[in-house]
Amino acid sequence: MSASPVRSRSQSVAAMLGICLVMLLIALDQTVVGTALPRVVAELQGFALYQWVASAYLLTTAVMIPIAGRLGDLHGRKGLVLAAIVLFTLASALCGMADSMLQLVLARGLQGIGGGMLAGTAFACVSDLFPEPLERVRWQAMLSASFGIATAMGPVLGGWLTEHLGWRSVFYVNLPVALLALPVVWIFLPHIVHRRADDAGIDWGGALLLTLSMCGLLLASEQGATLGFGNPLYWAIVVAAIVLCTVFVRHQRRSRAPVIPAHLFSTPAVRQLCVISALTGLAMFVLVFYAPLLLQGGFGFSPKMAGLLVTPLLVCVTIGSIINGRLMPRLAHPEKLISWGLLGLMAGCALLVTLEHDSPVAWLALVFGLCGLSLGFQLPNLTLQVQSAVTRQDTGIASALIQTNRTLGSMFGASLAGMLVNVRYGHEIGAALAGRGVTDARVTQLFDSPQLLVRAQDLQTLSALSHAGGFDAATLVEQARLGLVSGIHLAFAGCVLIAGISFAISRRLPPFADRRTDSPA
């Protein structure tokens, strides 16, 4: 294990500035894209791939986070961070140049590789720069605050860019941030390696199995609604995914250089925090990804207005993180902050289910703000607690494990929420068309997906068809909106259940303390 270079506090703070810019890059991309997606779907005409724009990014991110975390432990994190910034920037440019939904999905997958490398190394850099746990709490809060500030800016910026400069600009906005982050990281982030003498590198066969397992799980969660749950092909995909996951786990137990070391899971706190992280990621993704669709497609708001209304959700993540950082050193049992946040999240998601198109704007903002404040009590604590539960040599992979599980939860959140929304929407609009005797294939094709609700050209086509067919287009559009809102409400209700399960697990977390030593956990 290499010794940490002697550096001044000002150098460490400057390095933290670079890491905060990296977090700004990740967070800004995630939130500006969500606001622009309804307009992207309207232009590229591919609602069937709506959730894949997110799922492709999340899949490659989930695979890369543990790999980057392990490589950072073995070889240092500075080179990985620099390479990730370059890759993320190039992929962002490709996203902006996409001419079809398929091209956008592929570019997002490439972007996810860079994002996974950044997420897998950034959080562990904090423990390199500030090894003392209580001081690390304050700087971890700063990292969460920078993430929150970017996510707060994202919806408004994404809405403004989409309306005035077009949706492609939401991807190009990453370029100046990356150009600013690159020299700061290059100059100030130290190269620190915590490699033990008996470390055997990384198991690339295990990395391949991890990739295949993730793909299998994603396909199993995506294809249920598409193929039908009674389709033998769907169940073949499910069985294949289970087999791949089983092979991966057994391979990791035998490997001399596992991607995810099995000994980490011998600590109860690590197991509990991983589960909570996955469930938190699921709920958070449903909120951030489907709130803009609810506001634009369901309630008829413009992208700019939708961005303004979602802003309190993301601003309050920052506020919650700052409050959390202040409270943590002062509480006898700071591990309870996670459960407090989960109680707030349950209440917030339950209130989201009650929102309608005529709900007061101030009430919409207040409910989204409650959800954000609650998440602010969870996100930094998950990383801090897992770092205190493992050895210094495992800090990178343990931090990456939390991010991986959160990303996996987000990936399944995209799939499951997409399935719920599509099934509910299809049932509602199918009943409305049948009830009015509308059988024209051109009309039913227009109502195949909710993209009709955000695409002016489709609404004009429907109006023309209604004059020829003698049906009330406005009534059908309203039924489609109600179907979309009902589906998203169902997804939010699922978040209430998820938060309840997480709360039950969080009550069993061991006391937070500096449990880390230089011996294996």
C-alpha atoms as one frame of an Amber mdcrd trajectory, in Angstrom:
protein
   0.000   0.000   0.000   1.484   3.334  -1.040   1.731   6.117   1.484  -0.503
   9.090   1.038   1.451  12.116  -0.211   1.786  15.020   2.205  -0.505  17.803
   1.062  -1.829  21.017   2.518  -5.451  21.520   3.479  -5.844  24.047   0.655
  -4.730  21.390  -1.852  -7.271  18.926  -0.446 -10.013  21.553  -0.670  -9.037
  22.331  -4.273  -9.154  18.614  -5.063 -12.626  18.468  -3.491 -13.656  21.293
  -5.811 -12.652  19.092  -8.744 -14.648  16.151  -7.376 -17.657  18.443  -6.858
 -17.412  19.476 -10.513 -17.406  15.793 -11.434 -20.586  15.294  -9.395 -22.032
  18.378 -11.064 -21.398  16.731 -14.420 -23.219  13.508 -13.459 -26.145  15.179
 -11.737 -26.698  17.828 -14.385 -26.887  15.198 -17.097 -29.410  13.066 -15.215
 -31.834  15.897 -14.512 -31.733  17.970 -17.711 -32.397  14.835 -19.754 -35.507
  13.894 -17.760 -37.198  17.214 -18.499 -36.335  17.034 -22.201 -37.370  13.416
 -22.805 -41.047  14.049 -23.625 -39.917  16.484 -26.356 -37.241  14.007 -27.544
 -39.899  11.302 -27.900 -42.155  13.707 -29.779 -39.416  14.528 -32.311 -37.770
  11.116 -32.717 -41.086   9.220 -32.376 -40.020   6.319 -30.206 -42.030   6.075
 -26.978 -41.429   2.305 -26.993 -37.791   3.126 -26.195 -38.653   5.841 -23.640
 -37.424   3.899 -20.599 -34.455   2.520 -22.561 -32.957   6.008 -22.764 -32.580
   5.698 -19.001 -32.124   1.918 -18.786 -29.182   1.837 -21.229 -27.393   4.492
 -19.177 -28.184   2.778 -15.888 -27.157  -0.667 -17.143 -23.674   0.363 -18.234
 -23.322   2.554 -15.142 -24.243  -0.341 -12.843 -21.652  -2.569 -14.513 -18.863
   0.026 -14.456 -19.284   1.290 -10.880 -17.891  -1.825  -9.106 -15.216  -2.313
 -11.764 -14.079   1.310 -11.424 -14.266   1.061  -7.623 -12.045  -2.014  -7.621
  -9.579  -0.550 -10.129  -9.415   2.627  -8.036  -8.492   0.603  -4.939  -5.787
  -1.248  -6.881  -4.262   1.473  -9.039  -5.486   4.808  -7.691  -8.470   6.885
  -8.720  -6.996   9.931 -10.448  -6.393   8.328 -13.852  -9.852   6.760 -13.852
 -11.530  10.075 -13.061  -9.687  11.834 -15.894 -10.474   9.091 -18.421 -14.108
   9.041 -17.321 -14.523  12.799 -17.828 -13.204  12.535 -21.397 -15.416   9.529
 -22.233 -18.506  11.082 -20.676 -17.978  14.290 -22.649 -17.561  12.511 -25.993
 -20.659  10.384 -25.339 -22.663  13.506 -24.459 -21.770  14.979 -27.841 -22.938
  11.769 -29.552 -26.249  11.950 -27.661 -26.780  15.473 -28.959 -26.139  14.336
 -32.548 -28.536  11.338 -32.412 -31.067  11.167 -35.288 -33.151   8.290 -33.915
 -34.179   6.879 -30.559 -31.964   3.836 -31.172 -28.919   6.026 -31.743 -29.746
   7.967 -28.589 -30.092   4.760 -26.561 -26.709   3.490 -27.793 -25.017   6.817
 -27.067 -26.587   6.850 -23.600 -25.124   3.405 -22.992 -21.662   4.740 -23.821
 -22.318   7.754 -21.629 -23.228   5.369 -18.789 -19.773   3.793 -18.955 -18.206
   7.175 -18.250 -20.828   7.959 -15.620 -20.200   4.636 -13.881 -16.469   5.287
 -13.768 -17.108   8.709 -12.226 -19.620   7.443  -9.656 -17.403   4.478  -8.769
 -14.436   6.692  -7.880 -15.741  10.120  -6.818 -17.208   9.157  -3.435 -14.137
   7.153  -2.436 -11.923  10.148  -3.268 -13.438  11.930  -0.257 -12.102   9.300
   2.140  -8.671   9.562   0.467  -8.582  13.314   0.980 -10.119  13.344   4.478
  -9.507  10.044   6.341 -10.919  11.243   9.692 -14.608  10.117   9.825 -16.229
  13.191  11.363 -14.393  15.567   9.045 -15.379  13.310   6.152 -19.041  13.775
   7.119 -18.795  17.512   6.432 -17.086  17.076   3.071 -19.403  14.252   2.059
 -22.261  16.680   2.742 -20.518  19.190   0.442 -20.375  16.527  -2.275 -24.066
  15.763  -1.796 -24.807  19.493  -1.831 -23.031  19.943  -5.175 -25.028  17.006
  -6.520 -28.192  18.594  -5.193 -27.402  22.035  -6.619 -26.871  20.512 -10.057
 -30.049  18.472  -9.838 -31.901  21.595  -8.715 -30.616  23.516 -11.733 -31.228
  20.627 -14.104 -35.028  20.632 -14.574 -35.262  24.411 -15.028 -32.202  24.504
 -17.275 -33.435  21.481 -19.222 -36.872  23.017 -19.690 -35.439  26.368 -20.806
 -32.933  24.782 -23.195 -35.586  22.463 -24.655 -38.003  25.308 -25.323 -35.502
  27.866 -26.651 -32.561  25.901 -28.111 -34.007  22.438 -28.730 -33.566  19.160
 -26.849 -30.093  18.481 -28.279 -28.692  21.365 -26.260 -29.386  19.505 -22.985
 -26.598  17.087 -23.882 -24.184  19.748 -25.123 -24.437  21.566 -21.778 -22.150
  18.886 -20.311 -19.223  20.023 -22.446 -18.274  23.276 -20.662 -18.648  21.619
 -17.241 -16.286  18.834 -18.317 -13.757  21.298 -19.726 -13.725  23.049 -16.349
 -13.490  19.846 -14.273 -10.667  18.244 -16.279  -7.799  20.677 -15.431  -8.864
  20.994 -11.771  -8.769  17.205 -11.286  -5.509  16.942 -13.259  -3.722  19.538
 -11.108  -5.078  19.004  -7.600  -6.374  15.429  -7.150  -3.552  13.339  -5.644
  -2.680   9.879  -6.877  -3.234   7.587  -3.873  -3.145   3.771  -3.939  -4.343
   1.523  -1.083  -3.307  -1.770  -2.691  -2.332  -4.646  -0.411   0.614  -6.885
  -1.226  -1.686  -9.911  -1.680  -4.070  -8.176  -4.097  -4.289 -10.150  -7.342
  -5.677  -7.490  -9.659  -9.183  -7.716 -11.066 -11.115 -10.682 -12.436 -12.157
  -9.713 -15.962 -14.050 -12.980 -16.396 -16.097 -11.955 -13.386 -16.631  -8.535
 -14.950 -18.025 -10.212 -18.069 -20.340 -12.374 -15.973 -21.466  -9.256 -14.096
 -22.304  -7.571 -17.407 -24.274 -10.582 -18.657 -26.117 -10.874 -15.336 -27.115
  -7.204 -15.431 -28.310  -7.543 -19.034 -30.353 -10.616 -18.108 -31.972  -8.872
 -15.154 -32.766  -5.795 -17.233 -34.318  -7.851 -20.042 -36.368  -9.856 -17.530
 -37.762  -6.670 -16.001 -38.346  -4.977 -19.381 -39.927  -7.776 -21.392 -42.765
  -8.805 -19.061 -45.224  -6.274 -20.449 -43.911  -6.553 -24.032 -43.946 -10.348
 -24.429 -46.649 -11.095 -21.876 -46.148 -12.889 -18.570 -47.585 -16.102 -20.008
 -45.120 -16.188 -22.893 -42.567 -19.074 -22.600 -39.872 -16.803 -24.077 -40.302
 -14.371 -21.190 -39.829 -17.133 -18.630 -36.809 -18.403 -20.550 -35.286 -14.925
 -20.148 -36.089 -14.967 -16.410 -34.474 -18.401 -15.949 -31.410 -17.321 -17.963
 -31.050 -14.208 -15.783 -31.249 -16.263 -12.573 -28.683 -18.760 -13.897 -26.273
 -15.979 -14.886 -26.592 -14.331 -11.465 -25.978 -17.672  -9.725 -22.906 -18.372
 -11.851 -21.577 -14.867 -11.152 -21.983 -15.235  -7.355 -20.288 -18.653  -7.319
 -17.492 -17.385  -9.550 -16.870 -14.420  -7.228 -16.609 -16.718  -4.217 -13.879
 -18.769  -5.926 -12.027 -15.908  -7.618  -8.682 -14.707  -6.239  -9.451 -11.167
  -7.470 -13.240 -10.735  -7.368 -14.912  -7.669  -8.825 -17.107  -7.582  -5.708
 -15.253  -9.259  -2.791 -17.527 -11.720  -0.998 -16.053 -10.865   2.422 -17.775
  -7.463   2.307 -21.124  -9.182   2.797 -19.984 -10.844   5.999 -20.732  -7.507
   7.705 -24.477  -7.149   8.465 -24.327  -3.360   8.044 -23.014  -3.710   4.474
 -25.817  -6.119   3.545 -28.496  -3.884   5.038 -27.105  -0.708   3.476 -26.905
  -2.357   0.045 -30.577  -3.334   0.183 -31.644   0.124   1.370 -29.510   1.711
  -1.358 -31.175  -0.375  -4.085 -34.664   0.417  -2.821 -33.809   4.125  -2.449
 -32.486   4.204  -6.003 -35.701   2.620  -7.263 -37.938   5.152  -5.532 -35.728
   8.137  -6.389 -35.580   7.247 -10.056 -39.353   6.864 -10.353 -39.760  10.310
  -8.782 -37.156  12.115 -10.904 -37.931  10.334 -14.192 -41.719  10.214 -14.133
 -42.528  13.529 -12.429 -41.787  15.502 -15.659 -43.931  13.073 -17.671 -46.770
  13.454 -15.159 -46.576  17.249 -15.321 -46.175  17.532 -19.101 -48.128  14.577
 -20.481 -50.655  14.194 -17.655 -51.276  17.763 -16.499 -50.401  19.632 -19.720
 -47.608  21.872 -18.370 -44.865  23.175 -20.672 -41.321  21.753 -20.284 -40.213
  25.011 -18.639 -43.079  24.989 -16.112 -42.591  21.290 -15.421 -38.924  21.967
 -14.720 -39.827  24.726 -12.264 -42.274  22.475 -10.419 -39.807  19.591 -10.129
 -37.048  21.915  -8.889 -38.155  21.776  -5.198 -37.670  18.002  -5.263 -34.032
  18.436  -6.199 -33.295  21.628  -4.267 -34.515  19.966  -1.090 -32.153  17.019
  -1.625 -29.377  19.571  -1.151 -31.074  21.154   1.859 -31.642  17.748   3.423
 -27.986  16.795   2.871 -26.779  20.009   4.526 -29.089  19.531   7.514 -27.976
  15.914   7.720 -24.310  16.968   7.766 -25.033  19.365  10.641 -27.003  16.850
  12.662 -24.815  13.784  12.228 -21.887  14.790  14.491 -24.305  16.003  17.168
 -26.518  12.910  17.492 -25.827   9.957  19.754 -27.371   7.627  17.140 -26.834
   9.235  13.719 -27.772   5.979  11.953 -31.410   6.900  12.747 -31.263   9.750
  10.240 -31.839   7.235   7.448 -35.054   5.974   9.028 -36.249   9.548   9.615
 -35.744  10.274   5.934 -37.628   7.148   4.930 -40.631   8.162   7.030 -40.704
  11.482   5.192 -40.366   9.709   1.836 -43.348   7.466   2.605 -45.454  10.511
   3.436 -44.284  12.411   0.345 -44.952   9.553  -2.082 -48.381   8.975  -0.546
 -49.198  12.654  -1.177 -47.940  12.392  -4.778 -50.631   9.785  -5.458 -53.285
  12.407  -4.613 -52.025  15.070  -7.071 -54.351  16.039  -9.927 -54.217  18.507
 -12.814 -56.104  21.106 -10.769 -53.909  20.793  -7.654 -52.506  24.210  -6.605
 -49.029  24.884  -7.943 -47.767  25.688  -4.431 -49.025  22.336  -3.172 -47.283
  20.497  -6.029 -44.008  22.225  -5.143 -44.437  21.494  -1.432 -45.037  17.764
  -1.968 -42.046  17.443  -4.302 -39.972  19.369  -1.742 -40.908  16.934   1.045
 -39.733  13.999  -1.077 -36.434  15.765  -1.816 -35.788  16.692   1.806 -36.340
  13.064   2.809 -33.896  11.784   0.199 -31.299  14.248   1.502 -31.270  12.352
   4.800 -30.505   9.065   3.027 -28.108   9.537   0.120 -24.974  10.783   1.977
 -25.552   8.521   4.979 -25.571   5.339   2.919 -22.058   6.049   1.658 -20.731
   7.311   5.012 -22.002   4.325   6.942 -20.657   1.739   4.530 -17.251   3.465
   4.524 -17.132   3.201   8.297 -18.015  -0.497   8.153 -15.059  -1.674   6.000
 -11.280  -1.451   5.936  -9.419   1.381   4.237  -8.372  -0.987   1.424 -12.024
  -1.768   0.664 -13.300   1.819   0.821 -13.469   2.193  -2.964 -15.302  -1.033
  -3.719 -17.637  -0.595  -0.722 -18.548   2.947  -1.817 -18.967   1.685  -5.367
 -21.161  -1.140  -4.103 -23.600   1.376  -2.612 -23.666   3.316  -5.896 -24.074
   0.086  -7.876 -27.043  -1.030  -5.815 -28.618   2.401  -6.102 -28.126   2.271
  -9.862 -29.545  -1.257 -10.026 -32.561  -0.036  -8.105 -32.908   2.848 -10.560
 -32.654   0.421 -13.474 -35.440  -1.742 -12.117 -37.377   1.381 -11.211 -37.282
   2.431 -14.877 -38.465  -0.989 -16.015 -41.128  -1.610 -13.397 -42.534   1.923
 -13.504 -42.544   1.805 -17.303 -44.451  -1.477 -17.204 -47.014  -0.135 -14.716
 -47.526   3.093 -16.659 -47.839   1.364 -20.045 -50.187  -1.369 -18.825 -52.447
   1.063 -16.990 -52.450   3.545 -19.878 -53.189   0.791 -22.402 -56.088  -0.543
 -20.316 -57.665   2.905 -19.868 -57.370   4.067 -23.471 -58.395   0.661 -24.805
 -61.600   0.821 -22.778 -62.246   4.412 -23.936 -61.805   3.529 -27.634 -63.992
   0.433 -27.332 -66.685   2.334 -25.429 -66.987   4.876 -28.251 -66.788   2.315
 -31.032 -63.577   3.704 -32.513 -61.945   0.982 -34.614 -59.958   3.038 -37.142
 -56.426   1.557 -37.112 -54.917   5.014 -37.666 -56.575   6.287 -34.484 -55.628
   3.271 -32.365 -52.039   3.580 -33.584 -51.923   7.204 -32.449 -53.082   6.132
 -28.975 -50.599   3.240 -28.772 -48.349   5.309 -26.504 -48.628   8.502 -24.417
 -46.305  10.311 -26.845 -49.548  11.574 -28.432 -50.000  13.829 -25.396 -46.733
  15.707 -25.952 -46.591  15.698 -29.763 -48.527  18.524 -31.445 -48.362  16.877
 -34.872 -50.108  13.745 -33.585 -52.828  15.833 -31.953 -53.433  17.627 -35.259
 -53.655  14.303 -37.086 -56.126  13.026 -34.511 -58.273  16.141 -34.911 -58.443
  15.606 -38.678 -59.371  11.928 -38.222 -62.074  12.844 -35.710 -63.863  15.026
 -38.277 -63.883  12.168 -40.774 -64.779   9.495 -38.228 -67.365  11.430 -36.273
 -65.899  10.994 -32.793 -64.906  13.486 -30.093 -61.102  13.742 -30.151 -60.939
  15.984 -27.074 -62.733  13.402 -24.928 -60.377  10.636 -26.037 -57.324  12.803
 -25.370 -58.639  13.541 -21.884 -59.117   9.802 -21.279 -55.549   9.233 -22.431
 -54.319  11.865 -19.970 -56.287  10.233 -17.165 -54.816   6.854 -18.101 -51.284
   8.234 -18.014 -51.871   9.976 -14.674 -53.392   6.795 -13.237 -50.358   4.753
 -14.316 -47.869   7.220 -12.809 -49.929   7.388  -9.602 -49.668   3.589  -9.440
 -45.873   3.852  -9.747 -45.796   6.437  -6.933 -47.929   4.130  -4.768 -45.297
   1.450  -5.318 -42.721   3.905  -3.967 -44.700   4.136  -0.721 -44.383   0.364
  -0.322 -40.675   0.459  -1.192 -40.013   3.207   1.366 -41.881   1.186   4.009
 -39.710  -1.881   3.409 -36.578   0.283   3.558 -37.747   1.812   6.835 -38.173
  -1.643   8.407 -34.613  -2.572   7.377 -33.142   0.750   8.535 -34.441   0.172
  12.068 -31.997  -2.758  12.334 -28.867  -0.823  11.336 -26.032  -1.076  13.898
 -24.778   2.110  15.627 -22.670   4.331  13.388 -19.077   4.559  14.558 -15.544
   4.612  13.204 -15.288   0.852  12.812 -12.627   0.968  10.154  -9.174  -0.457
  10.789  -6.350  -1.460   8.500  -7.146  -5.170   8.884  -9.738  -6.940   6.743
 -13.323  -6.346   7.795
